[in-house]
Amino acid sequence: MKCDVIANGIVQAAKDVNLQVPLVVRLEGTNVAEGKAILENSGLAIVSADNLGDAAQKIVAEVKKAA
């Protein structure tokens, strides 16, 4: 999949539902660097992860921040 297209969809969906909690996203595929840049520059609470282990660690960190 094209990660830039997926990232744009994630950003738009997060805006549409007025996402109020952090979202951790792992992208893998074509244009992954572009996809991560889109997420990071969205201005939303979307955190990019490199793999599932990294995603799990980032989710735990976000939960601890919120507590």
N, CA, C and O atoms as a CHARMM CRD file, in Angstrom:
* protein
*
  268
    1    1 MET  N      0.83000  -1.19200   0.00000 PROA 1      0.00000
    2    1 MET  CA     0.00000   0.00000   0.00000 PROA 1      0.00000
    3    1 MET  C      0.87300   1.25300   0.00000 PROA 1      0.00000
    4    1 MET  O      2.01900   1.23000   0.44700 PROA 1      0.00000
    5    2 LYS  N      0.31800   2.31900  -0.49900 PROA 2      0.00000
    6    2 LYS  CA     1.01500   3.59800  -0.49300 PROA 2      0.00000
    7    2 LYS  C      0.75500   4.29700   0.83600 PROA 2      0.00000
    8    2 LYS  O     -0.36000   4.73300   1.12000 PROA 2      0.00000
    9    3 CYS  N      1.79400   4.39200   1.63100 PROA 3      0.00000
   10    3 CYS  CA     1.65200   4.92700   2.98600 PROA 3      0.00000
   11    3 CYS  C      1.24800   6.39500   3.00300 PROA 3      0.00000
   12    3 CYS  O      0.58900   6.83900   3.94300 PROA 3      0.00000
   13    4 ASP  N      1.63100   7.15500   1.98100 PROA 4      0.00000
   14    4 ASP  CA     1.21900   8.55400   1.95200 PROA 4      0.00000
   15    4 ASP  C     -0.29200   8.67200   1.77800 PROA 4      0.00000
   16    4 ASP  O     -0.91900   9.54500   2.37800 PROA 4      0.00000
   17    5 VAL  N     -0.87400   7.81100   0.97100 PROA 5      0.00000
   18    5 VAL  CA    -2.32900   7.80800   0.77500 PROA 5      0.00000
   19    5 VAL  C     -3.02800   7.39100   2.06800 PROA 5      0.00000
   20    5 VAL  O     -4.02000   7.99600   2.47200 PROA 5      0.00000
   21    6 ILE  N     -2.49800   6.35100   2.71000 PROA 6      0.00000
   22    6 ILE  CA    -3.07200   5.87400   3.97300 PROA 6      0.00000
   23    6 ILE  C     -2.97700   6.96600   5.03800 PROA 6      0.00000
   24    6 ILE  O     -3.94100   7.21700   5.76100 PROA 6      0.00000
   25    7 ALA  N     -1.82700   7.60600   5.13200 PROA 7      0.00000
   26    7 ALA  CA    -1.62600   8.65800   6.13600 PROA 7      0.00000
   27    7 ALA  C     -2.60100   9.81000   5.91700 PROA 7      0.00000
   28    7 ALA  O     -3.17100  10.32700   6.87800 PROA 7      0.00000
   29    8 ASN  N     -2.79800  10.21300   4.67300 PROA 8      0.00000
   30    8 ASN  CA    -3.76100  11.28200   4.39500 PROA 8      0.00000
   31    8 ASN  C     -5.16200  10.87100   4.82200 PROA 8      0.00000
   32    8 ASN  O     -5.91700  11.69000   5.34500 PROA 8      0.00000
   33    9 GLY  N     -5.51400   9.61300   4.60300 PROA 9      0.00000
   34    9 GLY  CA    -6.81800   9.11200   5.03600 PROA 9      0.00000
   35    9 GLY  C     -6.95900   9.10500   6.54400 PROA 9      0.00000
   36    9 GLY  O     -8.01700   9.44300   7.07400 PROA 9      0.00000
   37   10 ILE  N     -5.89500   8.72200   7.24000 PROA 10     0.00000
   38   10 ILE  CA    -5.91100   8.70500   8.70600 PROA 10     0.00000
   39   10 ILE  C     -6.08600  10.12300   9.24300 PROA 10     0.00000
   40   10 ILE  O     -6.88600  10.35200  10.15000 PROA 10     0.00000
   41   11 VAL  N     -5.34600  11.05900   8.69100 PROA 11     0.00000
   42   11 VAL  CA    -5.44100  12.45200   9.13500 PROA 11     0.00000
   43   11 VAL  C     -6.85000  12.98800   8.89900 PROA 11     0.00000
   44   11 VAL  O     -7.42500  13.63000   9.77800 PROA 11     0.00000
   45   12 GLN  N     -7.40400  12.72800   7.72700 PROA 12     0.00000
   46   12 GLN  CA    -8.75200  13.22600   7.43000 PROA 12     0.00000
   47   12 GLN  C     -9.78100  12.58400   8.35600 PROA 12     0.00000
   48   12 GLN  O    -10.67500  13.26800   8.85300 PROA 12     0.00000
   49   13 ALA  N     -9.66400  11.27400   8.59200 PROA 13     0.00000
   50   13 ALA  CA   -10.60800  10.59500   9.48300 PROA 13     0.00000
   51   13 ALA  C    -10.50000  11.13900  10.90500 PROA 13     0.00000
   52   13 ALA  O    -11.51300  11.33200  11.57700 PROA 13     0.00000
   53   14 ALA  N     -9.27000  11.38700  11.36400 PROA 14     0.00000
   54   14 ALA  CA    -9.08100  11.92900  12.70600 PROA 14     0.00000
   55   14 ALA  C     -9.73800  13.30400  12.82600 PROA 14     0.00000
   56   14 ALA  O    -10.32100  13.62700  13.86000 PROA 14     0.00000
   57   15 LYS  N     -9.64300  14.09700  11.78500 PROA 15     0.00000
   58   15 LYS  CA   -10.29500  15.41500  11.78500 PROA 15     0.00000
   59   15 LYS  C    -11.81400  15.26900  11.74300 PROA 15     0.00000
   60   15 LYS  O    -12.53100  15.98800  12.44000 PROA 15     0.00000
   61   16 ASP  N    -12.29700  14.34300  10.93000 PROA 16     0.00000
   62   16 ASP  CA   -13.74200  14.15200  10.77800 PROA 16     0.00000
   63   16 ASP  C    -14.41700  13.73000  12.08000 PROA 16     0.00000
   64   16 ASP  O    -15.53800  14.15100  12.36600 PROA 16     0.00000
   65   17 VAL  N    -13.73600  12.89700  12.86900 PROA 17     0.00000
   66   17 VAL  CA   -14.33300  12.41300  14.12000 PROA 17     0.00000
   67   17 VAL  C    -13.88300  13.24400  15.31800 PROA 17     0.00000
   68   17 VAL  O    -14.23200  12.93600  16.45800 PROA 17     0.00000
   69   18 ASN  N    -13.10800  14.30000  15.05800 PROA 18     0.00000
   70   18 ASN  CA   -12.59500  15.15600  16.12400 PROA 18     0.00000
   71   18 ASN  C    -11.87000  14.32300  17.19000 PROA 18     0.00000
   72   18 ASN  O    -12.21000  14.36600  18.37200 PROA 18     0.00000
   73   19 LEU  N    -10.89200  13.58600  16.75100 PROA 19     0.00000
   74   19 LEU  CA   -10.12300  12.68400  17.61300 PROA 19     0.00000
   75   19 LEU  C     -9.57800  13.42500  18.82900 PROA 19     0.00000
   76   19 LEU  O     -8.90200  14.44400  18.68900 PROA 19     0.00000
   77   20 GLN  N     -9.87000  12.91500  20.01100 PROA 20     0.00000
   78   20 GLN  CA    -9.46800  13.56800  21.25000 PROA 20     0.00000
   79   20 GLN  C     -8.40100  12.79700  22.02200 PROA 20     0.00000
   80   20 GLN  O     -7.90900  13.28800  23.03800 PROA 20     0.00000
   81   21 VAL  N     -8.03900  11.62300  21.57200 PROA 21     0.00000
   82   21 VAL  CA    -7.02200  10.81200  22.24100 PROA 21     0.00000
   83   21 VAL  C     -5.88100  10.56500  21.26400 PROA 21     0.00000
   84   21 VAL  O     -6.09200  10.58000  20.05200 PROA 21     0.00000
   85   22 PRO  N     -4.68100  10.33700  21.77600 PROA 22     0.00000
   86   22 PRO  CA    -3.55500  10.04500  20.87300 PROA 22     0.00000
   87   22 PRO  C     -3.79500   8.75400  20.09400 PROA 22     0.00000
   88   22 PRO  O     -4.39600   7.80500  20.59900 PROA 22     0.00000
   89   23 LEU  N     -3.32100   8.74200  18.87700 PROA 23     0.00000
   90   23 LEU  CA    -3.44000   7.58600  17.99900 PROA 23     0.00000
   91   23 LEU  C     -2.04000   7.17500  17.56600 PROA 23     0.00000
   92   23 LEU  O     -1.28700   7.99100  17.03500 PROA 23     0.00000
   93   24 VAL  N     -1.68900   5.91100  17.79200 PROA 24     0.00000
   94   24 VAL  CA    -0.39200   5.38500  17.37600 PROA 24     0.00000
   95   24 VAL  C     -0.60500   4.60000  16.09000 PROA 24     0.00000
   96   24 VAL  O     -1.47100   3.72800  16.01700 PROA 24     0.00000
   97   25 VAL  N      0.20000   4.92000  15.07100 PROA 25     0.00000
   98   25 VAL  CA     0.05200   4.31300  13.74800 PROA 25     0.00000
   99   25 VAL  C      1.38000   3.72300  13.30000 PROA 25     0.00000
  100   25 VAL  O      2.42300   4.37400  13.36900 PROA 25     0.00000
  101   26 ARG  N      1.32100   2.46700  12.83500 PROA 26     0.00000
  102   26 ARG  CA     2.50000   1.84200  12.23100 PROA 26     0.00000
  103   26 ARG  C      2.23100   1.73400  10.73600 PROA 26     0.00000
  104   26 ARG  O      1.25300   1.12200  10.30900 PROA 26     0.00000
  105   27 LEU  N      3.10800   2.33400   9.95400 PROA 27     0.00000
  106   27 LEU  CA     2.99200   2.27000   8.50600 PROA 27     0.00000
  107   27 LEU  C      4.09800   1.37500   7.95900 PROA 27     0.00000
  108   27 LEU  O      5.22500   1.38800   8.45200 PROA 27     0.00000
  109   28 GLU  N      3.75900   0.60000   6.93400 PROA 28     0.00000
  110   28 GLU  CA     4.72900  -0.25300   6.27300 PROA 28     0.00000
  111   28 GLU  C      4.34000  -0.35300   4.81000 PROA 28     0.00000
  112   28 GLU  O      3.21000  -0.72300   4.49300 PROA 28     0.00000
  113   29 GLY  N      5.26400  -0.02700   3.91200 PROA 29     0.00000
  114   29 GLY  CA     4.97800  -0.13200   2.49300 PROA 29     0.00000
  115   29 GLY  C      5.64900   0.96400   1.69800 PROA 29     0.00000
  116   29 GLY  O      6.63900   1.55300   2.13300 PROA 29     0.00000
  117   30 THR  N      5.10400   1.22900   0.53800 PROA 30     0.00000
  118   30 THR  CA     5.64100   2.23700  -0.37000 PROA 30     0.00000
  119   30 THR  C      5.39700   3.63400   0.20900 PROA 30     0.00000
  120   30 THR  O      4.33900   3.90600   0.77600 PROA 30     0.00000
  121   31 ASN  N      6.37600   4.49700   0.05800 PROA 31     0.00000
  122   31 ASN  CA     6.29100   5.89700   0.50600 PROA 31     0.00000
  123   31 ASN  C      6.11500   6.01900   2.01900 PROA 31     0.00000
  124   31 ASN  O      5.42400   6.91900   2.49600 PROA 31     0.00000
  125   32 VAL  N      6.74200   5.11400   2.77000 PROA 32     0.00000
  126   32 VAL  CA     6.59000   5.12800   4.22600 PROA 32     0.00000
  127   32 VAL  C      7.12500   6.42700   4.83200 PROA 32     0.00000
  128   32 VAL  O      6.51700   6.95900   5.76100 PROA 32     0.00000
  129   33 ALA  N      8.23300   6.94300   4.33600 PROA 33     0.00000
  130   33 ALA  CA     8.79200   8.18900   4.88000 PROA 33     0.00000
  131   33 ALA  C      7.83100   9.35700   4.65900 PROA 33     0.00000
  132   33 ALA  O      7.65900  10.19900   5.54000 PROA 33     0.00000
  133   34 GLU  N      7.21500   9.40300   3.49500 PROA 34     0.00000
  134   34 GLU  CA     6.25300  10.45800   3.20600 PROA 34     0.00000
  135   34 GLU  C      5.02700  10.33100   4.10200 PROA 34     0.00000
  136   34 GLU  O      4.50300  11.33000   4.59600 PROA 34     0.00000
  137   35 GLY  N      4.57400   9.09900   4.30800 PROA 35     0.00000
  138   35 GLY  CA     3.43000   8.86300   5.17700 PROA 35     0.00000
  139   35 GLY  C      3.68500   9.31000   6.60200 PROA 35     0.00000
  140   35 GLY  O      2.84100   9.95600   7.22400 PROA 35     0.00000
  141   36 LYS  N      4.86500   8.95900   7.11900 PROA 36     0.00000
  142   36 LYS  CA     5.21900   9.37000   8.48100 PROA 36     0.00000
  143   36 LYS  C      5.29100  10.88700   8.58900 PROA 36     0.00000
  144   36 LYS  O      4.86700  11.46100   9.59200 PROA 36     0.00000
  145   37 ALA  N      5.82400  11.53300   7.56500 PROA 37     0.00000
  146   37 ALA  CA     5.91400  12.99800   7.57300 PROA 37     0.00000
  147   37 ALA  C      4.51900  13.62700   7.59400 PROA 37     0.00000
  148   37 ALA  O      4.29400  14.61700   8.29100 PROA 37     0.00000
  149   38 ILE  N      3.59800  13.06200   6.84100 PROA 38     0.00000
  150   38 ILE  CA     2.22500  13.57700   6.82700 PROA 38     0.00000
  151   38 ILE  C      1.61100  13.48500   8.21700 PROA 38     0.00000
  152   38 ILE  O      0.97300  14.42900   8.68300 PROA 38     0.00000
  153   39 LEU  N      1.80300  12.34100   8.88200 PROA 39     0.00000
  154   39 LEU  CA     1.25600  12.16400  10.23200 PROA 39     0.00000
  155   39 LEU  C      1.88400  13.14400  11.20700 PROA 39     0.00000
  156   39 LEU  O      1.18500  13.77800  11.99700 PROA 39     0.00000
  157   40 GLU  N      3.21000  13.26800  11.15000 PROA 40     0.00000
  158   40 GLU  CA     3.92800  14.13300  12.08700 PROA 40     0.00000
  159   40 GLU  C      3.60000  15.60600  11.87900 PROA 40     0.00000
  160   40 GLU  O      3.59200  16.37800  12.83700 PROA 40     0.00000
  161   41 ASN  N      3.33400  15.99900  10.65200 PROA 41     0.00000
  162   41 ASN  CA     3.06400  17.40400  10.34600 PROA 41     0.00000
  163   41 ASN  C      1.57600  17.74200  10.34800 PROA 41     0.00000
  164   41 ASN  O      1.19100  18.84700   9.96500 PROA 41     0.00000
  165   42 SER  N      0.74500  16.80700  10.77300 PROA 42     0.00000
  166   42 SER  CA    -0.70700  17.02000  10.74000 PROA 42     0.00000
  167   42 SER  C     -1.19700  17.97100  11.82000 PROA 42     0.00000
  168   42 SER  O     -2.27800  18.54800  11.69900 PROA 42     0.00000
  169   43 GLY  N     -0.41200  18.13700  12.87100 PROA 43     0.00000
  170   43 GLY  CA    -0.85100  18.95400  13.99100 PROA 43     0.00000
  171   43 GLY  C     -1.79700  18.22000  14.92300 PROA 43     0.00000
  172   43 GLY  O     -2.32700  18.80500  15.86800 PROA 43     0.00000
  173   44 LEU  N     -2.00900  16.94200  14.65700 PROA 44     0.00000
  174   44 LEU  CA    -2.89100  16.12000  15.48200 PROA 44     0.00000
  175   44 LEU  C     -2.06500  15.21500  16.38700 PROA 44     0.00000
  176   44 LEU  O     -0.86000  15.05200  16.19900 PROA 44     0.00000
  177   45 ALA  N     -2.73500  14.63500  17.36600 PROA 45     0.00000
  178   45 ALA  CA    -2.05500  13.73000  18.31700 PROA 45     0.00000
  179   45 ALA  C     -1.91800  12.34400  17.69400 PROA 45     0.00000
  180   45 ALA  O     -2.47200  11.36400  18.19200 PROA 45     0.00000
  181   46 ILE  N     -1.16600  12.28400  16.59100 PROA 46     0.00000
  182   46 ILE  CA    -0.91000  11.02300  15.91100 PROA 46     0.00000
  183   46 ILE  C      0.57700  10.73600  16.02100 PROA 46     0.00000
  184   46 ILE  O      1.41400  11.55100  15.63500 PROA 46     0.00000
  185   47 VAL  N      0.88800   9.56700  16.55400 PROA 47     0.00000
  186   47 VAL  CA     2.27600   9.16100  16.79500 PROA 47     0.00000
  187   47 VAL  C      2.62700   8.04100  15.82800 PROA 47     0.00000
  188   47 VAL  O      1.89500   7.05700  15.72500 PROA 47     0.00000
  189   48 SER  N      3.72800   8.18300  15.12800 PROA 48     0.00000
  190   48 SER  CA     4.16100   7.17900  14.16900 PROA 48     0.00000
  191   48 SER  C      5.08100   6.17200  14.85100 PROA 48     0.00000
  192   48 SER  O      5.94200   6.54900  15.64500 PROA 48     0.00000
  193   49 ALA  N      4.89500   4.88600  14.53700 PROA 49     0.00000
  194   49 ALA  CA     5.72100   3.81800  15.09000 PROA 49     0.00000
  195   49 ALA  C      6.39500   3.05800  13.95400 PROA 49     0.00000
  196   49 ALA  O      5.88000   2.99800  12.83700 PROA 49     0.00000
  197   50 ASP  N      7.55800   2.47700  14.25900 PROA 50     0.00000
  198   50 ASP  CA     8.32600   1.76300  13.24000 PROA 50     0.00000
  199   50 ASP  C      7.91800   0.30500  13.08600 PROA 50     0.00000
  200   50 ASP  O      7.99800  -0.25300  11.99100 PROA 50     0.00000
  201   51 ASN  N      7.48000  -0.31400  14.18000 PROA 51     0.00000
  202   51 ASN  CA     7.06000  -1.71600  14.14500 PROA 51     0.00000
  203   51 ASN  C      6.06300  -1.93800  15.27200 PROA 51     0.00000
  204   51 ASN  O      5.76400  -1.01300  16.02800 PROA 51     0.00000
  205   52 LEU  N      5.55000  -3.15100  15.39000 PROA 52     0.00000
  206   52 LEU  CA     4.50900  -3.38700  16.40100 PROA 52     0.00000
  207   52 LEU  C      5.03800  -3.25500  17.82300 PROA 52     0.00000
  208   52 LEU  O      4.31800  -2.77900  18.70100 PROA 52     0.00000
  209   53 GLY  N      6.27300  -3.66300  18.07000 PROA 53     0.00000
  210   53 GLY  CA     6.86700  -3.49500  19.39900 PROA 53     0.00000
  211   53 GLY  C      7.00600  -2.02600  19.76200 PROA 53     0.00000
  212   53 GLY  O      6.69300  -1.61500  20.87900 PROA 53     0.00000
  213   54 ASP  N      7.47900  -1.24200  18.80400 PROA 54     0.00000
  214   54 ASP  CA     7.61400   0.20100  18.99800 PROA 54     0.00000
  215   54 ASP  C      6.23800   0.82600  19.23500 PROA 54     0.00000
  216   54 ASP  O      6.08900   1.70800  20.08000 PROA 54     0.00000
  217   55 ALA  N      5.24300   0.36800  18.49200 PROA 55     0.00000
  218   55 ALA  CA     3.88300   0.88400  18.67000 PROA 55     0.00000
  219   55 ALA  C      3.37600   0.60100  20.07700 PROA 55     0.00000
  220   55 ALA  O      2.77900   1.46800  20.71300 PROA 55     0.00000
  221   56 ALA  N      3.61500  -0.61400  20.56000 PROA 56     0.00000
  222   56 ALA  CA     3.16900  -0.96900  21.91200 PROA 56     0.00000
  223   56 ALA  C      3.82600  -0.07300  22.95000 PROA 56     0.00000
  224   56 ALA  O      3.16400   0.38800  23.88000 PROA 56     0.00000
  225   57 GLN  N      5.11200   0.17600  22.80200 PROA 57     0.00000
  226   57 GLN  CA     5.83000   1.04300  23.74800 PROA 57     0.00000
  227   57 GLN  C      5.28200   2.46900  23.70000 PROA 57     0.00000
  228   57 GLN  O      5.13200   3.11800  24.73600 PROA 57     0.00000
  229   58 LYS  N      4.98800   2.94600  22.50900 PROA 58     0.00000
  230   58 LYS  CA     4.48000   4.31200  22.37600 PROA 58     0.00000
  231   58 LYS  C      3.06200   4.43400  22.93000 PROA 58     0.00000
  232   58 LYS  O      2.70100   5.47000  23.48700 PROA 58     0.00000
  233   59 ILE  N      2.26300   3.38900  22.78200 PROA 59     0.00000
  234   59 ILE  CA     0.91800   3.40000  23.36500 PROA 59     0.00000
  235   59 ILE  C      1.01000   3.49800  24.87800 PROA 59     0.00000
  236   59 ILE  O      0.30300   4.29600  25.49400 PROA 59     0.00000
  237   60 VAL  N      1.88400   2.68500  25.48700 PROA 60     0.00000
  238   60 VAL  CA     2.06200   2.71500  26.93100 PROA 60     0.00000
  239   60 VAL  C      2.52600   4.09800  27.38000 PROA 60     0.00000
  240   60 VAL  O      2.04100   4.61600  28.38500 PROA 60     0.00000
  241   61 ALA  N      3.45800   4.69900  26.64700 PROA 61     0.00000
  242   61 ALA  CA     3.93900   6.03200  26.99400 PROA 61     0.00000
  243   61 ALA  C      2.82800   7.06700  26.91300 PROA 61     0.00000
  244   61 ALA  O      2.74900   7.95100  27.76600 PROA 61     0.00000
  245   62 GLU  N      1.97800   6.97700  25.91700 PROA 62     0.00000
  246   62 GLU  CA     0.86100   7.92000  25.78500 PROA 62     0.00000
  247   62 GLU  C     -0.14100   7.75100  26.90400 PROA 62     0.00000
  248   62 GLU  O     -0.67500   8.74000  27.40500 PROA 62     0.00000
  249   63 VAL  N     -0.40900   6.51600  27.30900 PROA 63     0.00000
  250   63 VAL  CA    -1.33100   6.25500  28.40900 PROA 63     0.00000
  251   63 VAL  C     -0.77200   6.83000  29.71400 PROA 63     0.00000
  252   63 VAL  O     -1.50600   7.41700  30.51000 PROA 63     0.00000
  253   64 LYS  N      0.52500   6.65600  29.91900 PROA 64     0.00000
  254   64 LYS  CA     1.15300   7.19500  31.14200 PROA 64     0.00000
  255   64 LYS  C      1.10600   8.71800  31.16700 PROA 64     0.00000
  256   64 LYS  O      0.93000   9.31600  32.22800 PROA 64     0.00000
  257   65 LYS  N      1.26000   9.34300  30.01300 PROA 65     0.00000
  258   65 LYS  CA     1.17600  10.81100  29.93500 PROA 65     0.00000
  259   65 LYS  C     -0.22600  11.29400  30.31800 PROA 65     0.00000
  260   65 LYS  O     -0.38000  12.32100  30.98000 PROA 65     0.00000
  261   66 ALA  N     -1.22900  10.55200  29.90000 PROA 66     0.00000
  262   66 ALA  CA    -2.62300  10.93500  30.13900 PROA 66     0.00000
  263   66 ALA  C     -3.05300  10.71200  31.58100 PROA 66     0.00000
  264   66 ALA  O     -4.00000  11.33900  32.05600 PROA 66     0.00000
  265   67 ALA  N     -2.35900   9.82000  32.27300 PROA 67     0.00000
  266   67 ALA  CA    -2.77600   9.47300  33.64200 PROA 67     0.00000
  267   67 ALA  C     -2.38900  10.51900  34.64800 PROA 67     0.00000
  268   67 ALA  O     -2.67100  10.36700  35.83600 PROA 67     0.00000
